[in-house]
Amino acid sequence: MDWNTDYIYIFIGKTGTLNGFIEYENFLDINEKYLLHILNKYMEKKSKAKIIFLSTRLVYKESKKPLTEDMPKDFKTIYAINKFACENYLKMYNNLYNIPYVILRLCVPYGSYKSGKLSYGLMGFFINKAKSKQDITIFGDGNQKRTLTSMDYLVKVLWEVANNKKIINDVFNIGGETFSLKEVAEKVAKKYAVNLNFIDWPQEALAIETGDTVFNSNKLDKLLGLNYCYRIEDYLKTLD
């Protein structure tokens, strides 16, 4: 790494839900120890860079109200508590060694700049199924809500946050559009003319389901002065 830089983005992470309970050593190594290694190398190299760390919606406890950064936390997966541990490592190192940081919590991203890659995560799953003319299947009624953030907006936020001196040593939610999983699946199913099916929750999947996670991003929006102007419908129109 080049430590003589203005900012360092940390996107390292091993994601997953049930697999974290089996691969816990890898989850600890990749999601926590890598960050601690970076922080100690940062001090050794006497870096002055601002660290931007991408965290997750999964640190929050389910709420019917839009989630602000200080709302109750809950951890149903190894990955979720890994991320929250990292958030606290950054605060500890800032307190002890004055390492500047920004934590950005992301709900559900969609879109991609990678050639041939349609999307990541939830949206990618729906699109890949539908594009291959397979019906989309979701657990339960699909009424749980999420904040979806386009990759275009995410990139803009990451750049603006790094260059804004007022955004420092704090935690922020990233904004987007709010939909239920059912609404998103319906949009994709309609585009590719496939069916949407509902099945009962598997017991293990239901145990770690987080329910509604809708972000209130006012804290970051006010500092950035950005308005969210991206639409899932527009993104879907760009796909074949």
Disulfide bonds with the S-S distance in Angstrom:
none
